[in-house]
Amino acid sequence: MAIPISTIQKETKTEEQVKLEKLEELKALLAENEDSVSKTMKLMGELNSLGVFDAANSMLQAKEEIAKIALGQVSREPVTNLINTMMAAGGALTKADPAFTGKLLESVLAGTEQAQSFLKEDKKVGVLDLLKAMNDPDINRAVGFGLQFLKGMGKELRD
């Protein structure tokens, strides 16, 4: 009968053996992915010949100066005004009804197309034409919308 196992001996590898195993694994990976490695090396060579690595290295060395310049540019008044305006516009747009906003934009595009065709005709509009146009339901709707828009805008501007 066999002798029972009473102790387990853990195989400890030397640092040299670990390095050799890792080197063998790396060799196997390189062999399996030869095409990818070749393409990567060619790409790296092209980037190096273009000076990309030198530029990146210089940027890393000058990172504090670059950060100062970037912060200086971002903190300029026109940039901060733009950021504040974009935030205010974003806040206002979140309150708007998306369906109505889409309809409004579509109507603006349709109106622009109609206006462009009028410009091609080179007609003169008289006062009587304006009075007759008010009977057109589409024009009347747009004028009424515009008047109410201006009224609401005026109320908001008062505050």
SULFEN-V439140 format. One record per run of one state. SS is the DSSP state (a for helix, b for strand, c for the rest). FROM is the first residue (numbers start at 1). LEN is the number of residues. If there is no record, write none. Layout:
ss-><SS	SS>
from-><FROM	FROM>
len-><LEN	LEN>
//
This chain:
ss-><c	a	c	a	c	a	c	a	c	a	c	a	c	a	c	a	c>
from-><1	15	33	34	51	52	62	63	75	77	96	98	122	127	134	137	159>
len-><14	18	1	17	1	10	1	12	2	19	2	24	5	7	3	22	1>
//
